[in-house]
Amino acid sequence: MRVYRRETFNAAHRIYNPKWSDEKNSDVFGKCSNPNYHGHNYKFEICIEGPINQETGYVIDLKELKKVIQDEVCERFDHKNLNMDCVEFANIIPSAENISIVIWNLLRPHVNMDLKMSVKLWETEKNSVEYDGK
Ligand code: NI
């Protein structure tokens, strides 16, 4: 059985590899590497998979998951510049792939290890990534 909780946050970023010249960043990443950053309305969905607890009828209590997501992800990233404001991206490029990994790592300690967890992140309506720990 799988249960899902979807949330959103708005944030700015720039795809930029500091080991490369500005010219190479521009060649590889195009507009995504514009020096003055750009924003996305990120949407993400947490999937929790496991058996139904016979005492509660739940796989996981979604109101508890909701609070953890708010505290650990939305509060941390909403209306932030991911490159400049967020220590989580001090040494990694804030691509959708890496953002989904960061979200997974932030939430994993708060979810019972008997349950599987994955994160799907939409950077735009058309582009999404999914990470389940590997
Ligand atoms: Ni972008």
Backbone and ligand atoms as CSV (ligand in chain L), in Angstrom:
chain,resi,resn,atom,element,x,y,z
A,1,MET,N,N,0.842,-1.191,0.000
A,1,MET,CA,C,0.000,0.000,0.000
A,1,MET,C,C,0.878,1.242,0.000
A,2,ARG,N,N,0.490,2.225,-0.816
A,2,ARG,CA,C,1.265,3.470,-0.854
A,2,ARG,C,C,0.362,4.655,-0.522
A,3,VAL,N,N,0.877,5.568,0.306
A,3,VAL,CA,C,0.150,6.803,0.596
A,3,VAL,C,C,1.034,7.988,0.207
A,4,TYR,N,N,0.387,9.095,-0.121
A,4,TYR,CA,C,1.104,10.237,-0.702
A,4,TYR,C,C,0.719,11.532,0.000
A,5,ARG,N,N,1.691,12.414,0.133
A,5,ARG,CA,C,1.419,13.778,0.587
A,5,ARG,C,C,2.143,14.728,-0.354
A,6,ARG,N,N,1.411,15.690,-0.885
A,6,ARG,CA,C,1.991,16.641,-1.832
A,6,ARG,C,C,2.120,18.004,-1.180
A,7,GLU,N,N,3.217,18.676,-1.440
A,7,GLU,CA,C,3.446,20.019,-0.898
A,7,GLU,C,C,4.133,20.873,-1.946
A,8,THR,N,N,4.265,22.148,-1.644
A,8,THR,CA,C,4.904,23.079,-2.577
A,8,THR,C,C,5.826,24.027,-1.812
A,9,PHE,N,N,6.796,24.566,-2.514
A,9,PHE,CA,C,7.531,25.724,-2.007
A,9,PHE,C,C,8.020,26.521,-3.217
A,10,ASN,N,N,8.265,27.785,-2.987
A,10,ASN,CA,C,8.767,28.658,-4.046
A,10,ASN,C,C,10.190,29.044,-3.687
A,11,ALA,N,N,11.090,28.911,-4.652
A,11,ALA,CA,C,12.484,29.220,-4.349
A,11,ALA,C,C,13.218,29.637,-5.617
A,12,ALA,N,N,14.335,30.335,-5.402
A,12,ALA,CA,C,15.196,30.741,-6.510
A,12,ALA,C,C,16.431,29.844,-6.540
A,13,HIS,N,N,16.979,29.692,-7.717
A,13,HIS,CA,C,18.246,28.978,-7.819
A,13,HIS,C,C,18.965,29.377,-9.100
A,14,ARG,N,N,20.152,28.851,-9.212
A,14,ARG,CA,C,20.945,29.015,-10.419
A,14,ARG,C,C,21.729,27.720,-10.575
A,15,ILE,N,N,21.716,27.153,-11.782
A,15,ILE,CA,C,22.506,25.944,-12.030
A,15,ILE,C,C,23.889,26.410,-12.457
A,16,TYR,N,N,24.860,26.175,-11.614
A,16,TYR,CA,C,26.194,26.756,-11.821
A,16,TYR,C,C,27.226,25.847,-11.179
A,17,ASN,N,N,28.212,25.465,-11.962
A,17,ASN,CA,C,29.308,24.665,-11.426
A,17,ASN,C,C,30.507,25.588,-11.186
A,18,PRO,N,N,30.858,25.829,-9.925
A,18,PRO,CA,C,31.925,26.795,-9.631
A,18,PRO,C,C,33.298,26.367,-10.148
A,19,LYS,N,N,33.435,25.083,-10.524
A,19,LYS,CA,C,34.723,24.612,-11.059
A,19,LYS,C,C,34.897,24.988,-12.522
A,20,TRP,N,N,33.806,25.421,-13.160
A,20,TRP,CA,C,33.861,25.765,-14.575
A,20,TRP,C,C,33.900,27.279,-14.758
A,21,SER,N,N,34.375,27.701,-15.943
A,21,SER,CA,C,34.330,29.125,-16.303
A,21,SER,C,C,32.874,29.541,-16.507
A,22,ASP,N,N,32.647,30.863,-16.452
A,22,ASP,CA,C,31.297,31.374,-16.731
A,22,ASP,C,C,30.855,30.965,-18.132
A,23,GLU,N,N,31.826,30.956,-19.052
A,23,GLU,CA,C,31.485,30.605,-20.429
A,23,GLU,C,C,31.011,29.153,-20.540
A,24,LYS,N,N,31.742,28.255,-19.855
A,24,LYS,CA,C,31.339,26.844,-19.917
A,24,LYS,C,C,29.985,26.639,-19.220
A,25,ASN,N,N,29.784,27.305,-18.075
A,25,ASN,CA,C,28.479,27.207,-17.407
A,25,ASN,C,C,27.363,27.648,-18.355
A,26,SER,N,N,27.617,28.742,-19.054
A,26,SER,CA,C,26.607,29.268,-19.958
A,26,SER,C,C,26.368,28.311,-21.130
A,27,ASP,N,N,27.462,27.723,-21.644
A,27,ASP,CA,C,27.327,26.773,-22.760
A,27,ASP,C,C,26.523,25.541,-22.349
A,28,VAL,N,N,26.805,25.012,-21.157
A,28,VAL,CA,C,26.175,23.756,-20.739
A,28,VAL,C,C,24.754,23.992,-20.212
A,29,PHE,N,N,24.601,25.019,-19.385
A,29,PHE,CA,C,23.331,25.181,-18.659
A,29,PHE,C,C,22.394,26.225,-19.263
A,30,GLY,N,N,22.900,27.070,-20.169
A,30,GLY,CA,C,22.044,28.067,-20.819
A,30,GLY,C,C,21.408,29.011,-19.813
A,31,LYS,N,N,20.124,29.310,-20.013
A,31,LYS,CA,C,19.411,30.280,-19.167
A,31,LYS,C,C,19.395,29.871,-17.703
A,32,CYS,N,N,19.476,28.556,-17.458
A,32,CYS,CA,C,19.430,28.061,-16.071
A,32,CYS,C,C,20.608,28.571,-15.258
A,33,SER,N,N,21.651,29.042,-15.960
A,33,SER,CA,C,22.854,29.505,-15.275
A,33,SER,C,C,22.933,31.028,-15.206
A,34,ASN,N,N,21.879,31.737,-15.603
A,34,ASN,CA,C,21.903,33.209,-15.547
A,34,ASN,C,C,22.368,33.686,-14.180
A,35,PRO,N,N,23.296,34.640,-14.135
A,35,PRO,CA,C,23.914,35.019,-12.859
A,35,PRO,C,C,22.927,35.541,-11.815
A,36,ASN,N,N,21.844,36.146,-12.247
A,36,ASN,CA,C,20.937,36.753,-11.262
A,36,ASN,C,C,19.810,35.834,-10.795
A,37,TYR,N,N,19.971,34.531,-11.035
A,37,TYR,CA,C,19.033,33.535,-10.493
A,37,TYR,C,C,17.657,33.618,-11.177
A,38,HIS,N,N,16.857,32.588,-10.948
A,38,HIS,CA,C,15.467,32.555,-11.425
A,38,HIS,C,C,14.689,31.670,-10.471
A,39,GLY,N,N,13.379,31.766,-10.531
A,39,GLY,CA,C,12.552,31.065,-9.538
A,39,GLY,C,C,11.754,29.921,-10.125
A,40,HIS,N,N,11.355,29.024,-9.240
A,40,HIS,CA,C,10.441,27.940,-9.602
A,40,HIS,C,C,9.387,27.783,-8.512
A,41,ASN,N,N,8.200,27.369,-8.938
A,41,ASN,CA,C,7.182,26.934,-7.980
A,41,ASN,C,C,7.332,25.418,-7.878
A,42,TYR,N,N,8.142,24.985,-6.936
A,42,TYR,CA,C,8.419,23.545,-6.808
A,42,TYR,C,C,7.213,22.837,-6.201
A,43,LYS,N,N,6.937,21.676,-6.745
A,43,LYS,CA,C,5.893,20.813,-6.201
A,43,LYS,C,C,6.575,19.491,-5.889
A,44,PHE,N,N,6.278,18.905,-4.735
A,44,PHE,CA,C,6.885,17.599,-4.461
A,44,PHE,C,C,5.886,16.718,-3.747
A,45,GLU,N,N,6.070,15.425,-3.934
A,45,GLU,CA,C,5.156,14.441,-3.370
A,45,GLU,C,C,5.984,13.365,-2.671
A,46,ILE,N,N,5.638,13.130,-1.422
A,46,ILE,CA,C,6.292,12.075,-0.658
A,46,ILE,C,C,5.414,10.835,-0.752
A,47,CYS,N,N,6.022,9.723,-1.102
A,47,CYS,CA,C,5.308,8.438,-1.142
A,47,CYS,C,C,5.833,7.568,-0.017
A,48,ILE,N,N,4.928,7.053,0.797
A,48,ILE,CA,C,5.288,6.136,1.874
A,48,ILE,C,C,4.647,4.790,1.559
A,49,GLU,N,N,5.469,3.736,1.584
A,49,GLU,CA,C,4.972,2.409,1.218
A,49,GLU,C,C,5.194,1.429,2.359
A,50,GLY,N,N,4.158,0.678,2.679
A,50,GLY,CA,C,4.288,-0.338,3.717
A,50,GLY,C,C,2.930,-0.945,4.030
A,51,PRO,N,N,2.895,-1.783,5.040
A,51,PRO,CA,C,1.637,-2.441,5.389
A,51,PRO,C,C,0.720,-1.507,6.186
A,52,ILE,N,N,-0.549,-1.799,6.189
A,52,ILE,CA,C,-1.498,-1.031,6.986
A,52,ILE,C,C,-1.390,-1.483,8.447
A,53,ASN,N,N,-1.238,-0.517,9.334
A,53,ASN,CA,C,-1.246,-0.795,10.765
A,53,ASN,C,C,-2.681,-1.171,11.169
A,54,GLN,N,N,-2.847,-2.381,11.697
A,54,GLN,CA,C,-4.209,-2.865,11.936
A,54,GLN,C,C,-4.903,-2.109,13.068
A,55,GLU,N,N,-4.127,-1.465,13.930
A,55,GLU,CA,C,-4.746,-0.715,15.038
A,55,GLU,C,C,-5.263,0.651,14.589
A,56,THR,N,N,-4.604,1.240,13.572
A,56,THR,CA,C,-5.019,2.578,13.129
A,56,THR,C,C,-5.714,2.565,11.776
A,57,GLY,N,N,-5.481,1.533,10.991
A,57,GLY,CA,C,-5.978,1.531,9.618
A,57,GLY,C,C,-5.115,2.363,8.686
A,58,TYR,N,N,-4.028,2.921,9.209
A,58,TYR,CA,C,-3.138,3.777,8.421
A,58,TYR,C,C,-1.853,3.030,8.074
A,59,VAL,N,N,-1.228,3.414,6.938
A,59,VAL,CA,C,0.176,3.083,6.696
A,59,VAL,C,C,1.046,4.032,7.522
A,60,ILE,N,N,0.702,5.312,7.470
A,60,ILE,CA,C,1.381,6.348,8.264
A,60,ILE,C,C,0.335,7.416,8.558
A,61,ASP,N,N,0.459,8.058,9.695
A,61,ASP,CA,C,-0.473,9.127,10.048
A,61,ASP,C,C,-0.103,10.365,9.217
A,62,LEU,N,N,-0.938,10.693,8.240
A,62,LEU,CA,C,-0.577,11.772,7.306
A,62,LEU,C,C,-0.514,13.135,7.976
A,63,LYS,N,N,-1.235,13.316,9.109
A,63,LYS,CA,C,-1.105,14.630,9.753
A,63,LYS,C,C,0.244,14.773,10.436
A,64,GLU,N,N,0.831,13.656,10.860
A,64,GLU,CA,C,2.202,13.723,11.398
A,64,GLU,C,C,3.215,13.922,10.276
A,65,LEU,N,N,3.015,13.212,9.151
A,65,LEU,CA,C,3.914,13.392,8.008
A,65,LEU,C,C,3.845,14.826,7.490
A,66,LYS,N,N,2.626,15.369,7.449
A,66,LYS,CA,C,2.434,16.754,6.997
A,66,LYS,C,C,3.274,17.714,7.829
A,67,LYS,N,N,3.263,17.535,9.137
A,67,LYS,CA,C,4.001,18.436,10.023
A,67,LYS,C,C,5.517,18.317,9.796
A,68,VAL,N,N,5.987,17.092,9.647
A,68,VAL,CA,C,7.425,16.890,9.404
A,68,VAL,C,C,7.838,17.532,8.079
A,69,ILE,N,N,7.015,17.367,7.051
A,69,ILE,CA,C,7.335,17.969,5.746
A,69,ILE,C,C,7.370,19.490,5.861
A,70,GLN,N,N,6.394,20.037,6.557
A,70,GLN,CA,C,6.361,21.501,6.746
A,70,GLN,C,C,7.615,21.984,7.456
A,71,ASP,N,N,7.924,21.316,8.571
A,71,ASP,CA,C,9.039,21.765,9.413
A,71,ASP,C,C,10.384,21.565,8.721
A,72,GLU,N,N,10.556,20.418,8.084
A,72,GLU,CA,C,11.876,20.062,7.558
A,72,GLU,C,C,12.142,20.582,6.152
A,73,VAL,N,N,11.092,20.725,5.343
A,73,VAL,CA,C,11.305,21.097,3.940
A,73,VAL,C,C,10.744,22.488,3.631
A,74,CYS,N,N,9.448,22.683,3.849
A,74,CYS,CA,C,8.822,23.937,3.409
A,74,CYS,C,C,9.387,25.134,4.165
A,75,GLU,N,N,9.473,25.024,5.488
A,75,GLU,CA,C,10.017,26.134,6.281
A,75,GLU,C,C,11.455,26.441,5.874
A,76,ARG,N,N,12.186,25.397,5.557
A,76,ARG,CA,C,13.600,25.544,5.239
A,76,ARG,C,C,13.836,26.215,3.878
A,77,PHE,N,N,13.013,25.871,2.880
A,77,PHE,CA,C,13.314,26.295,1.510
A,77,PHE,C,C,12.361,27.336,0.928
A,78,ASP,N,N,11.179,27.510,1.518
A,78,ASP,CA,C,10.203,28.404,0.893
A,78,ASP,C,C,10.706,29.854,0.899
A,79,HIS,N,N,10.637,30.490,-0.275
A,79,HIS,CA,C,11.065,31.887,-0.456
A,79,HIS,C,C,12.548,32.084,-0.124
A,80,LYS,N,N,13.341,31.070,-0.422
A,80,LYS,CA,C,14.788,31.180,-0.231
A,80,LYS,C,C,15.489,31.146,-1.594
A,81,ASN,N,N,16.720,31.610,-1.585
A,81,ASN,CA,C,17.629,31.405,-2.703
A,81,ASN,C,C,18.444,30.165,-2.347
A,82,LEU,N,N,18.206,29.076,-3.054
A,82,LEU,CA,C,18.807,27.792,-2.652
A,82,LEU,C,C,20.329,27.860,-2.673
A,83,ASN,N,N,20.900,28.542,-3.662
A,83,ASN,CA,C,22.365,28.633,-3.742
A,83,ASN,C,C,22.945,29.451,-2.588
A,84,MET,N,N,22.294,30.573,-2.295
A,84,MET,CA,C,22.893,31.544,-1.371
A,84,MET,C,C,22.454,31.363,0.078
A,85,ASP,N,N,21.226,30.890,0.287
A,85,ASP,CA,C,20.653,30.888,1.638
A,85,ASP,C,C,20.695,29.523,2.320
A,86,CYS,N,N,20.892,28.464,1.563
A,86,CYS,CA,C,20.645,27.129,2.107
A,86,CYS,C,C,21.946,26.324,2.165
A,87,VAL,N,N,22.375,26.038,3.380
A,87,VAL,CA,C,23.628,25.328,3.605
A,87,VAL,C,C,23.626,23.954,2.926
A,88,GLU,N,N,22.424,23.389,2.746
A,88,GLU,CA,C,22.307,22.067,2.110
A,88,GLU,C,C,22.885,22.076,0.692
A,89,PHE,N,N,22.914,23.276,0.061
A,89,PHE,CA,C,23.408,23.357,-1.314
A,89,PHE,C,C,24.732,24.111,-1.408
A,90,ALA,N,N,25.420,24.207,-0.278
A,90,ALA,CA,C,26.708,24.912,-0.271
A,90,ALA,C,C,27.697,24.234,-1.216
A,91,ASN,N,N,27.640,22.919,-1.289
A,91,ASN,CA,C,28.626,22.180,-2.088
A,91,ASN,C,C,28.013,21.316,-3.180
A,92,ILE,N,N,26.709,21.462,-3.409
A,92,ILE,CA,C,26.090,20.712,-4.510
A,92,ILE,C,C,25.205,21.645,-5.333
A,93,ILE,N,N,25.114,21.349,-6.599
A,93,ILE,CA,C,24.326,22.181,-7.519
A,93,ILE,C,C,22.835,21.942,-7.240
A,94,PRO,N,N,22.029,22.990,-7.045
A,94,PRO,CA,C,20.615,22.797,-6.718
A,94,PRO,C,C,19.750,22.454,-7.931
A,95,SER,N,N,20.130,21.364,-8.593
A,95,SER,CA,C,19.305,20.810,-9.675
A,95,SER,C,C,18.111,20.096,-9.049
A,96,ALA,N,N,17.098,19.821,-9.849
A,96,ALA,CA,C,15.937,19.083,-9.331
A,96,ALA,C,C,16.383,17.740,-8.742
A,97,GLU,N,N,17.319,17.088,-9.411
A,97,GLU,CA,C,17.814,15.801,-8.906
A,97,GLU,C,C,18.366,15.945,-7.490
A,98,ASN,N,N,19.253,16.940,-7.321
A,98,ASN,CA,C,19.874,17.106,-6.000
A,98,ASN,C,C,18.880,17.597,-4.957
A,99,ILE,N,N,17.921,18.437,-5.362
A,99,ILE,CA,C,16.907,18.895,-4.394
A,99,ILE,C,C,16.100,17.695,-3.887
A,100,SER,N,N,15.755,16.773,-4.782
A,100,SER,CA,C,14.969,15.608,-4.339
A,100,SER,C,C,15.771,14.752,-3.369
A,101,ILE,N,N,17.074,14.637,-3.588
A,101,ILE,CA,C,17.923,13.858,-2.667
A,101,ILE,C,C,18.002,14.553,-1.307
A,102,VAL,N,N,18.162,15.868,-1.328
A,102,VAL,CA,C,18.217,16.619,-0.062
A,102,VAL,C,C,16.904,16.443,0.712
A,103,ILE,N,N,15.780,16.534,0.022
A,103,ILE,CA,C,14.482,16.373,0.692
A,103,ILE,C,C,14.377,14.964,1.286
A,104,TRP,N,N,14.763,13.971,0.522
A,104,TRP,CA,C,14.694,12.583,1.007
A,104,TRP,C,C,15.553,12.430,2.268
A,105,ASN,N,N,16.772,12.982,2.232
A,105,ASN,CA,C,17.668,12.862,3.390
A,105,ASN,C,C,17.142,13.614,4.611
A,106,LEU,N,N,16.446,14.723,4.394
A,106,LEU,CA,C,15.883,15.473,5.522
A,106,LEU,C,C,14.729,14.715,6.177
A,107,LEU,N,N,13.940,14.015,5.351
A,107,LEU,CA,C,12.725,13.369,5.880
A,107,LEU,C,C,12.970,11.953,6.388
A,108,ARG,N,N,13.940,11.274,5.798
A,108,ARG,CA,C,14.118,9.847,6.113
A,108,ARG,C,C,14.231,9.552,7.621
A,109,PRO,N,N,14.983,10.370,8.383
A,109,PRO,CA,C,15.104,10.060,9.817
A,109,PRO,C,C,13.780,10.164,10.577
A,110,HIS,N,N,12.778,10.816,9.979
A,110,HIS,CA,C,11.501,11.034,10.682
A,110,HIS,C,C,10.450,9.994,10.325
A,111,VAL,N,N,10.781,9.090,9.428
A,111,VAL,CA,C,9.807,8.079,9.001
A,111,VAL,C,C,10.321,6.702,9.417
A,112,ASN,N,N,9.443,5.931,10.027
A,112,ASN,CA,C,9.760,4.569,10.467
A,112,ASN,C,C,10.532,3.811,9.380
A,113,MET,N,N,11.663,3.237,9.780
A,113,MET,CA,C,12.516,2.565,8.798
A,113,MET,C,C,11.867,1.318,8.197
A,114,ASP,N,N,10.784,0.831,8.803
A,114,ASP,CA,C,10.060,-0.297,8.212
A,114,ASP,C,C,9.272,0.127,6.961
A,115,LEU,N,N,9.123,1.433,6.780
A,115,LEU,CA,C,8.368,1.945,5.637
A,115,LEU,C,C,9.334,2.448,4.563
A,116,LYS,N,N,9.005,2.183,3.295
A,116,LYS,CA,C,9.808,2.721,2.193
A,116,LYS,C,C,9.358,4.148,1.907
A,117,MET,N,N,10.290,4.958,1.454
A,117,MET,CA,C,9.952,6.350,1.164
A,117,MET,C,C,10.552,6.781,-0.161
A,118,SER,N,N,9.781,7.524,-0.954
A,118,SER,CA,C,10.350,8.144,-2.150
A,118,SER,C,C,9.841,9.569,-2.285
A,119,VAL,N,N,10.599,10.364,-3.011
A,119,VAL,CA,C,10.285,11.780,-3.218
A,119,VAL,C,C,10.189,12.019,-4.714
A,120,LYS,N,N,9.066,12.566,-5.162
A,120,LYS,CA,C,8.955,13.017,-6.551
A,120,LYS,C,C,8.896,14.534,-6.523
A,121,LEU,N,N,9.699,15.169,-7.344
A,121,LEU,CA,C,9.777,16.633,-7.347
A,121,LEU,C,C,9.541,17.140,-8.765
A,122,TRP,N,N,8.613,18.095,-8.871
A,122,TRP,CA,C,8.371,18.767,-10.151
A,122,TRP,C,C,9.005,20.149,-10.095
A,123,GLU,N,N,9.902,20.415,-11.044
A,123,GLU,CA,C,10.487,21.752,-11.119
A,123,GLU,C,C,9.622,22.640,-12.009
A,124,THR,N,N,9.024,22.022,-13.002
A,124,THR,CA,C,8.029,22.694,-13.853
A,124,THR,C,C,6.899,21.682,-14.046
A,125,GLU,N,N,5.846,22.118,-14.723
A,125,GLU,CA,C,4.740,21.192,-14.987
A,125,GLU,C,C,5.209,20.007,-15.821
A,126,LYS,N,N,6.290,20.215,-16.580
A,126,LYS,CA,C,6.697,19.189,-17.536
A,126,LYS,C,C,7.912,18.389,-17.096
A,127,ASN,N,N,8.693,18.912,-16.133
A,127,ASN,CA,C,9.928,18.225,-15.713
A,127,ASN,C,C,9.799,17.733,-14.281
A,128,SER,N,N,10.072,16.468,-14.068
A,128,SER,CA,C,10.049,15.926,-12.710
A,128,SER,C,C,11.157,14.897,-12.537
A,129,VAL,N,N,11.497,14.663,-11.267
A,129,VAL,CA,C,12.493,13.644,-10.906
A,129,VAL,C,C,11.939,12.849,-9.742
A,130,GLU,N,N,12.493,11.665,-9.516
A,130,GLU,CA,C,12.050,10.851,-8.397
A,130,GLU,C,C,13.251,10.159,-7.769
A,131,TYR,N,N,13.297,10.177,-6.441
A,131,TYR,CA,C,14.413,9.552,-5.712
A,131,TYR,C,C,13.853,8.695,-4.575
A,132,ASP,N,N,14.390,7.469,-4.464
A,132,ASP,CA,C,13.903,6.573,-3.409
A,132,ASP,C,C,15.053,6.070,-2.543
A,133,GLY,N,N,16.149,6.811,-2.535
A,133,GLY,CA,C,17.302,6.395,-1.755
A,133,GLY,C,C,18.407,5.830,-2.627
A,134,LYS,N,N,18.109,5.641,-3.893
A,134,LYS,CA,C,19.143,5.157,-4.832
A,134,LYS,C,C,18.813,5.607,-6.255
L,1,NI,NI,NI,15.782,26.446,-12.753
